[in-house]
Amino acid sequence: MRRLHVLTAAIVTVAFMLGAGSAVAQSKPFDLNTCWMPSHETFTAWYAIKKGWDVEQGFNLKMHYFESGMAEMEALPAKQWVLGGTGSVPMTVGALRYNAYMIGIANDESIINTVMVRPDSPILKVKGHNKSFPEVYGSPETVKGKTILTTTVSSAHFALSTWLKTLGLSDKDVIIKNMDQPQAMAAFEAGVGDVVVLWAPFIFTGAEKGWKKAADLKDCGAAIQLVLVGDKEFCDKNPEKVVKFLKMYFKGIDLKLKEGEKLLPDYKKFYKEWAGMDMSDKSAREDFITHPVYSLDEQLKLFDSSKGPSQVQQWQDNILNFFTDQGRFTPAERDKVLKTPYITDKFLKMLKAEQK
């Protein structure tokens, strides 16, 4: 009998140990590969790692660095990443070619995609050529034929094309040189080109060098967002992991809305560590405050399509239609994207349901 008790105890102990081992295995954080650029939206992911918010949600956030949204999209087929942040313009390309989902909004960047010129540029001599856009500098005569440096198929490119449209011009009327943002900065400083189109934080560095704003998207009556993007296959197979990612990210958005400029020391540290950029206090502050962010409830409203196309759909369709007009998309490609349900609030709604 004693032997039976000992054997039973041994079996129970082994079973307990196996159960504990299984629990440990289940609780082990999984690696989550994500894509980011050296800009405002990435601070939230960087900060989340510093605070352990990713581990709290059961994963290790792996941040992969890309200079542009198109570079991110080109890496998607190889599954270098499955979630992250990208621009609204490459988002349309991701939807067309790489089965990418838009799952949220990281920030609004309408006023930080900017057309910049040197202070002696003749473009600055004409303001309000188009009376509908009184804050826009330039005219057909001062802009046509100019060499413009920017990152093509990006939010900066959208800002460039939108600016040209207000002047009655198109991409075909100028010479566009495709460069990553740091390259465009360096080339323009060296005297290359007549115009440079940048996003933050590069616009603030440009301003410190004396470069002047000719227009931004808001001046031109347009809007653009930096969005949260996901690989469709991964998101469809792992909705709970997508929600964990969003829960982590919205913790950062909520902190930005609550703490505001109190986060600036960490923000400067982020740029130094992640992007290798030593920002001045002034530039860091301007970059931080010129990127509005939206709470979960605000985003659910922006994604709501119950009464027709959502605000987000309208924003994206404007971008898609404009680039089609410019010949960057064929009408067939535009129609394909318009019919693709790549804009989804499914995961935002799942996150909201968890909070109730």
N, C-alpha and C positions, 0 to 999 in steps of 0.2 A: 504493500500500500504506500509505504514511504517512497519507494522508487517511482510509483505512479505520480505522486505529488511532485516529486523533483522533475520528472519528465514533463509534466503539465506546465510547471513553472518555466521550464526551459523553453517550451514551445511558445508560451505567452511572451517570454522575453524576446525571442527571435522575431515573433510577429510584430511586437512593438517596435523593435529596431528597424525592421523592414518598413513598417508604416512610417516611422520617423524619417527614414532615408527617402521614402517616396515623397513625403511632405517637403523635405529640403530640396529635392530635385524639382518639385513643382514650383517652389518659391524662388528658385534661382533666376535672377534677372536675365532676360534675353537681350541680345544685341539688336538695336534698331538703327539701321543706316539711313541717314538723312542728308539732304543737300541744302547748302546755304551760300550766300554771297557776302562780301564784306560791307554790310549795310545794316540799317536800323533794326530790321526784323530779326536778325540773327542774334542780337543781344539777348533776347528772351531765351533762346535755346542755350546759349553760352551760360547765362545766369542760372538756368535751371540745373545744369550740371554742377555748377559751383555749390548750389544749395541742396543738391541731392534729390530734386523733385522727380527726376527720371526714375531713380531707384525706388522712390516711394510708389511709383506706378508700376513697378515690376520690370523695368527695362533699363539697359545701359544705352544712353543716347550717343550714337556715333556721328559726329559732325564732319561732313566732307565739304571741302572748300572749292568753290567755283567762281570764276571772275564774272560770269554773266548767266542769265537765265537760259540762253540757247545752249551754252556749254552744259548746263544741268540736263536739259532735255536730251541732248545727244548721248548722255551717259545713262539714260533710263533704260534703253533696251538691254544693256548689259547688267541691269539690276544693281548698279553701284549704289543706288539709294531707292527707298520706297516711299518716303514722306519728306516734307521740307517746305522751303519757301521759294517762290519764284515770282517773276513779273507777270502782269496781265497779258502782255504781248507774247512772250514765249509760252504762256499757258495755252493760248489758242493753237500754237504749233504742237504742243504736247497732246492736245485733244485730237488734232488732225492725224498726227503720225505715230504717236507713242502710247495711246490709250491712257491718258492721264486724267485724273479727276481734280476739280477744284473743290476743296472741302472746307474752306474758310477764308477769312481775310486777315492778313498780318498787320496791315496799316494802309493809310491813304497817302499816296505820294504825288498828288496832283501839283503841289507847289514846289516840289524838289526835283522835278525833271525840267531842266532849264537850258535855254539857248543863251550862250554867253559869247561876248565879243571883247576885243581889246578896247581900251578907253578912247583911242583915236579912230575907231571904226566909223566909216560913213553911214553905217546902218543906224547908228545912234542919232543921226541928224533928222530922222523922220520918225515921228510918233503918231499913232492913230491914223495911219493911212487908210485902214478899214474902220469906218466910224462905229461899227458894231463891236470893235475891240480896241477901245481908246488907249489901253496901257501897252499895246504891242508896238515895238520898234521895228522899223524896216519898211521897205517898199520894193516893188518889182525891180526898179532901176538899181537900187543899192544892194540887192541880194542875188539877182540872177547871175549865174555863172560862177558864184563864189565856191570855194573849196571848204567843205564842212567835215569836221572830224566827229565821229560818234560810234557807238556800238550798235550795229544794225540789228534789226528784228528784236528790238528791246523797247522798254518804256521811253528811253531817251530818243530812240528813232521815232516813236509815235509822237513825242513832243516836237521833234524837228518837222515831221510831215504835217502836223497840225498847224504849226507856225507858218509854214510855207503856204498852206491852204488859205489862211487868213489874208495872205498877201496876193492871192490869186495865182500862186505857183504850185509846182509839184516837185517830187524828187528828181524828175528828169531835167528840171531847170537849173540844178546845181550839181556840183561834183562831190559825191559822198565817199569819204575814206573810212572804211570799217576798222575800228581799233577797240581794244578793251579800254575801260575807263582810265586806268593808270597810264596806258600808252598814249591815249588821247591827251591827257594832262601834260605829259612830258613833251609830246610833239608840239602842242600849241604853245607851251612856254618857250620852246626852242624856235618859234617863229613859223611853224608849219601851219598852213590853213588860215582861213579868214574867220571861221566860226567854229566853236566847239559846243557840243550838246552833252551835258553831264547830269548825273543824278547825285544825290547826297551819299557820302559827305564831301564828294569832290567839288561840288558847287561852292562850298564854303571855303575850301582851300583856294579855289579860283578867285573868289571875292577878295581874299586876303592878298592875292597877287595883283589886285587892281582890275580884274576883268569885270565887265558890266553885264547885267542881265538885259537881253533883248526881249525875252518873253518866257513865261512858263505855261504849263498846260491850263492852269486856272485862268490866266490872262486871255488864253485862246478859247475859253468856254468849254474846256474838256475836263474829264476826270479819269484817273487811273489808280489802281490799287496794287499793292504787293500781296500776293495770295498764298494760301497754304495749299500745297499740291500733294497728290498721292498717286502711286501706281495703281491703276484700276484692279488688276489681278490681285495684288496684295490686299487692297482695301476690301474687295468683295469676299476674300477668303478669311480675312482677319479683322472684322469690324470692331471687335472688342479692343484690339491693339491700337486701332486708329483712335478710338475714344480715349484710351489711356494717354496717347500722344496729345490729343486736344486738351484733355484735362490739365496736363502739365503746361501746355502753351498758354491756356487761358488763365492759369494761375499767374503767369508773367504779365499778361495784359491787364488783369485786375490790379496787380501791383503798380504798374505804370499809371493807371488811372487814379490810384489812391495816393501814391508817394510822389509822383511827378519828378521834379528836379532834384529831389533828395537822392535819386539814383545816379546822378551825374558822375560822381567819383568812380563808381563801378562801370559806368558807360565808357568813360575814357580808358579805363583799364582793359575793357573788352576790345576796344579798337587797337590798343597797343599789342595785346596778346594774340588776337585773332587775325587782324588785318595788317599788323605791322605799321600802323599809322599813329603818329604822335600828335593827336589833335589838341589844339589850343582850347582853353576853357570856353571861349566865345563860340568857336566852331562846334564844339561838342554840345553846348546848350542849344544852339540854333538847329542842329541836326535832330536833337531829341524832341524839341517842341514843335517842329514842323512836320512831324509824322503822326497825325491823329490815329488813334486805335479805337476799335469798336468792341463793346462788351458782348457777351454771348446773346443776350436778349436783343441788342441792336442788330447783331448779325442775322439772327433768325428773321427779323423784319426785312432786312436787305435781301435775304434769300427767298422770301415768301412769294410764291407764284400762284397762290390760290385765286387771285383776281386778275390774272394775266401775267405777262412777263415780269419777272422780279427786277428790282433795281440792279442787282448784280448781272442778270442776263442782259439788260439794256446796256450797261457799261461795256460788257464783253462784246456784244453785237456791234456797238459803235466802233470798237477797235478792229474787229474782224472786217466790217464793211469798209472802213477807211483803208486798210491795207489791201483789200481787194481792189478798191479804186486806184490804188497806187501800183497795182500789178504784182504785189507780193504774194497774193493768193489768186488762184483762178476762180471764176464764178462757181465752178463745180466743187472746188475745195471749200469755198465759203459755205455752200449749201450743205456739204457733208458735215462741217463743224456745227452749223446751225441745227442739224438734225441729230447731232450726237449729244446725249444727255450727260455731258461732262460736268456740268454745274450741279452739285448735289448738296442738299442740306440734311441728308440722312444721318450723318454722323454728328452734326450739331444737335439734331433732335434727340439722338440717343444720349448725348451728354446732358442735355436739359432734363431728360427723363430720369437720369441718375440723381439729379440734384433735388428732385421732388420727394 
